[in-house]
Amino acid sequence: MEAIRTRQIAYALTSFFMGVWAFIKVNAISGPKFEPIISACTNPDIPFEEFASTTGYHTYEPMVGLKVFNVLVCLITQFILELRETYPAGILVWGGVVVVSLPLIFASLEAGRAGARGPIRYPVIMGLLYQLLGISVVFPMVWVPSFVFGEGRRGSPLTSFRVFVTGLLAVPSFLLTAIVFVAPTDSSLWTTSAGMLGGPILALFGLVLFRDASSELSATEQNAKICFDASQRVLKCFMAVGFVAWYILVAIAYREYGTSFGNLWNDIWVNADASVAFMTIDTGILYVAILMYIAYRSDELKAAKAFLLTFVLGPGTACSFVLLEIAKETELPALSSQDTKKEE
């Protein structure tokens, strides 16, 4: 018991301080750049109709901010515009976060486990915090420690509804990402998509899971198999998407930089604009935090396997592949042993 407690504290503290570092770093990088934008977005003396002409910033769509988050939508619109105009670094770092975050389906699934407690039970609130503070800050600082001390019963089944809806909720972010990097930036389609992509609406979609009854399912082998089969289908779909998306990013990087990692690193970090550097931190810290989740959820060898597979499959597919292995070992221990006997 003491060893388990020590492991919990070690993982929780390491992840928490990684989130603290990300918070300090992103604020140091983005603070000077974002302060005048926030000042313009919060200026009550500037009529919305004259915002662009008065400030020189891009107009934004207040409807997708639901009034409460209008400042966030205003800021994120300028943020995404800078990424769009900083080619190819902008699409590489934003696309990197999208690909790395594919396995985050597990965050919503863990929220439905019987016995889960604390912040991990509220994916909508966590999603809003991701948008407000950055996923590289909130995921390692809040979600991972909360999972360590508040995870539900391992092997607790989930409804197919929760699994499939969680998968579907990832689709809008892919569509909106495609739009903001392809559509003309002076179109209302681009403005609305940018506001939705970084605003509250994507996170609020998770409210459809509010009435899900996964935590009330009995832990039978039949329910476990239904849960595993559903998770397997969704994760395999994500693996295919993540593999293709990763190699599209690799192709873009190779076309621009060839084999010069130094030039790439220069553009996404050393001499990067604030938005690009922000997203570089998001990509790297989120990836490490997911590896930490894998290590704690199973063991360090699984995390090492995900890391090594990343060089071939890309981060989203590699982590999803290992999480699928872990699911089979924890959700279906009986079936897993039967499969082993058949192979022998």
ZAKE-206205 format. One record per atom (N, C-alpha, C): y, x, z. Coordinates in steps of 0.1 Angstrom, whole numbers, plus 5000, padded with zeros to 4 digits. Example, Ala and Ser with C-alpha at 12.3 -4.5 7.8 and 13.67 -1.06 7.14 Angstrom:
! ZAKE-206205
494351325078495551235078496751325078497851285071498951375071500051295079
***
This chain:
! ZAKE-206205
498850085000500050005000501350095000501250195008502450285008502650354995501550394988501750454975502350354965501950224966502450124957503950104959504350104972505750084975506550204971506050324972506750444968506950444953505950394945506050384931507050284927507050174934508050064931509550124933509750184944511050244947511450344937510550434933510850534923511250484910510450384905510850324892512150244893512250164903513450084905514750164906514750264914515850354916516250434903515250484897515450564884516050474874515550354872516050264862517450224866517650184879519050144883520050254880519850374884520850484882520950514867519950484859520150504845521150394839521050274845521950174841523350204846523550264858524850304863525450404854524650504850525150614841525650544828524850454822525250384810526550314812526750244823527950174826529150264826529050374833530150474834530450534820529350564813529550634800530150534790529650414789530250324779531650284782531950274795533350244798534350364795533850484797534650604794534850614779533850574771533950584757534850464751534450344755535050224749536350184756536550214769537750174776539050184769539450314765540750334758540850254745539750234738539750164725539850014727539149964737539149814739540249764747540949844755542049794763543149724755543649784744544649704736544149584730542849584726542249464720542149354730541649384742541649284752542949234756543949324756545349274759545849174748545549204736545949114725545148984726543848994729543048874730543348784741543948834751544348754763545848724764546548754754548048734754548348584751548748514761549048364759550248334750551048434747552248414739551948424724550648464720550348474706549548344702550148264694549348144689548148194681547048114683545848154676546048174661546748084655547048084641547748204636548448274645549148394641548548524647547348504653546748624660546548744650546048724638545748834629547048894624548048814620549248864615550148934625550048884638550848944648550249074654548949074656548249184662547749294653547449244640546749344631545249344633544749264642543349254644542749144636541449144634540749044627540748914634540948804627540948674633539548644639539348554648538048524654537848374655536648334658536348194658536148144672537148074678537148034692536047934695535647854685534647754687533347804692532947924688531647984692531848054706533048064711533248114724533148014735533147884731532947774741534047774751535247824747536447834756536347944767535247934774535048024786534848174781534248184769533948324764534848364752535948294750536848324739537248474738537548534750538048674750536848764745535648734750534448804745534348794730534448674725534248654710535348734703536548724708537648804701537348954701536949004712536649144713535449184705534449104705533149144698533449134683534249054679534549044664535249174659536149234667536749354663535649474664534849464674533749554677532849564664532349444660531449444649532149474636533349444635534149484623534149634621534449704632534449854632533049904628531949844633530649894629530449864614530849754609530649724595531449824586532649864591533449944582533050094584532250124594531850264596530450284590530350294577529050304571528650454569527450494571526250414575526050414590526850484598526650494612526550364619527450274615527550144621526250064620525750054608524549974606523350044612523350174612522250254618522050224633523250224640523150214655522950064658523549974651523349834654521949794651521449834639520149814635519149874644519449994650518650054660518449974672519449914677519349824689518549704686518749644674517949524670516449554670516149674664514749714662514149744676514849824684514349864697514149734706515049634705514949524714513849424710513149444699512149344695511149314706510649414713509649384723510149304735511549284735512049214747511649064748510749024739510148894741509448894755509049004760508349014773509248964784510548984783511448954794511448804796511448724785511448584786510048534791508948604787507648564791507448594806507948704811507848734825508548634833509648574828510348474835509548354838508548324830507748204831506448224840506248344844505048374852505048304865503948254870503848194883504048304893504948274903505248374914506448464911506948454898508148544895509348494903510148594908511248554916512448654913513648614917514748694914515348674900516248764896516948754883516048744871514848804872513948794860513548654856513748554866513448414863514448344855515648414852516748344845517148424833516448414822516748484810518048454804518548324805519848294800520948364806520848374820521848444827521848594823520648644822520448784818521048814804520748714795521348734782522848734781523448644789524948644790525448774796524748834805525148964811524949074801523949064793523749164782524949164773525449044769526549034760527849084767528049054780529249084786529349234790528349294794528349434800527549534791526749484782525949574774524549574779523549564769522149564773521749694779522349804775521949934781522349944795523249864800523649864814522849764822522749644817522149534825520649544825519949574814518549584814517949684824518449814823517849904833518449884847519649844849520249834862519749704869519549594862519249474869517749424866517449414853516149354849514949434854514949564851513749644854513549644870514549674878514349674892513949534897514449434891514149294895512649264892512149314880510749304877509849374886510249494890509449584899509249504912510249444917510149374930509849224930509949174917509849024917508948974906508049064900507249014890506248904894505848824885504948714888503548774889502548684890501148724891500648774878500148894878499648954865498548874860498548834847497448754842497748604843498848574849499248434850499548374836498848274832499048224818500348154815500748154803501948084798501647984788502547884786502247784776502547844762501847784752502147824738503547794734504047684740505447654737506447764741506247824753507147924758507048054749505748084745505548204737506148194723505948074716506448064703507948044702508447964712509947944712510648074715510048154724510648284727510748374714509648364706509648434693510748384684510848254683511748194674513248224678513448244691514848264695515348404690514448484686514848624681515348614666514948504659515248494645516748494642517548404649519048404646519748534647519348624656519948754657519748834644518548824638518248894626519048834614519148704613519948644603521448674604521948674616523348694618523648844616522748934619522949074616523049094601522149034594522149044579523548994574524048884579525248834574526448924577526548974589527749054593527749194585526649234580526649364573526549344557526649214553526549184539527749094534528048994542529048894538530448954538531348904529532748954529533348934543534049034548534649024562535848934563536348894551537448794552537048654550535748634551535148494549534948434563535048304564534848224576533348244581532448264571531048284574530848414582531548514578531448644585532048634599533248574600533948554613533048474623532548364618531748284627530448354631529848424622528548494625528848614635529848684633530248794642530448734656531148624657531348564671530048514677529248464669527948414674527048534678527048634671526148754673526448814686527748824690528148894702528548804713528648674710529148574720528048514728528348404734527348344744526248254738526448214725525548104720524148154719523848274714522548324713521748324726522548364737521848364750521648214755522548124752522347984756521247914749520847964738519647904731518447904740518347994750517248004759517147884768518147804769518147684777517047584773516547594761515447514757514147534765514047654771512947684779513047634794514147564797514347524811513247434816512747354808511747254813510247304811510147434806508847484804508047484817506747454816505947444828504847554829505147674824504147784824503747814839504647814848504347854862503447754869503247634863502347534869500947544863500747624853499347634846498347694856497147644856496147704864495647834857495247924865494748054860493348054855493047974845491647964840491548054828490248084824490048174813490548104800490347974799490847904787492347914785493047894796494547904795494948044792494248144798494548284795494348314781493248264775492948294761494048224752494448104755495448034747496748114748497148164759498348244761498248374753497148444754496948574747496948554732496348454727496348424713497748404707498448324715499848294711500748424711500548494722501348624723500948724712499648724709499248814698499848784685499848654682500448614669501948654668502648624679504048654679504348804678503648874687503849024687503449084674502449044668502049104655503149074644503748954645504848924635505949014638506349034651507449124654507149264650505849304651505449444648505749464633505349364624505549384610507049394607507849304613509349304611509949434615509549484627510049604633509749724624508549724619508049834610508949844597509149734591509849724578511349764581511949704592513349724595513549864599512649934606512850074610512850164598511950134588511950224576513050194567513650074568514950054560516050144566516150144579517150234586516850374583515550414583515250554579515650594565515450494556515850514542517350534540518150444548519550454547520050594553519450634564519850764570519450874561518250874554517850984546518750994533519150874528519950874516521350934519521850914531523150964534523151114540522151144548522151274555520951364551520051314543518851394540518051434552517751554554516951594565517851664576519151644575520151704584520351614596519551634607519751554619521051584625521551704623522851744629523951664624523951634611525051554605524951404609523751364611523451224616524051214630523651304638524051304652525551314654526151394645527651404645528251274643527751194633528351064630528050954640526850954647526550854656526950884671527351014673527651044687528851144688528651264683529651374686531051324681531251284669532551234664532551084661531751014668531650874665532750794670533050684663534050584669533450514681534350454689533950394701532850294700532850214690531850104688530550174685530550274676529350344672528650414684529550484691528950564703528450464713529050354715528650244725527250204721527050174708525750134703524650244703525050364702524150474703523550484717524450464727523950454741523050334743523450224738522650104739521250124734521150184722519850214716518950304724519550414728518750514735518350474749519250414757518950374770517950254771518150164761517250044761515850094758515750184748514450234745513750304757514450384764513850454776513550354786514350254788514050144798512850074795512650044782511349974778510150054780510250184778509150274781508850284796509950274804509750264818509050144822509350024816508749904819507249914815506949974804505549994800504750074810505450184814504750274823504450204837505450134842505250064854504249944853504349874842503449764839501949804838501749924832500349974831500250114837500550214829500550354835501350434825501650564830502450654822501850694809500550694808499850724795500150624784500250494788500650394778502050414773502950454782504350484778504350604769503550704772503450824763502950784749501950694749501350654737502450584728503250494735504250424728505350524722505650624730506550724725506050794713504850844713504250914702504150824690503750704691503650614680504950574674506050594681507350564676507650654664507150774663507450864652506750814639505850724640505150674629505450524626505550444637505750304635507150254638507950344644509250294648509250244662510350244670510250204684509850064687510349964679509949824682508549794680507949844669506549824666505649904675506050024678505250104687505150044701506250004706506249944720505549804720505649724709504949604708503449624707503049724700501649754698501049784712501649864720501149904733501149784742502249704742502349584750501149484747500749484734499649394730498349444736498249574737497049634744497049604758498249614765498349584779498049434781498549354773498249204774496749174774496049244764494649224763493849264776494349374782493749424794493949344806495149284806495549204818495349054817495449004805495348864803493848824801493148904795491748874791490748984796490749014809489749114813488349084810487948964811486548924808486248944793487148894785486848904770486949044766487849124772487949264769486649344771486049314783484749374786483649334777483649214772482649164763482849234749484049254745484349324733483749464733483949534745483449664747481949674745481249574751479849574751479349554736480049474729479649444715479849574707480849654709481049774702479949874705479549874718478449964722477049924716
***
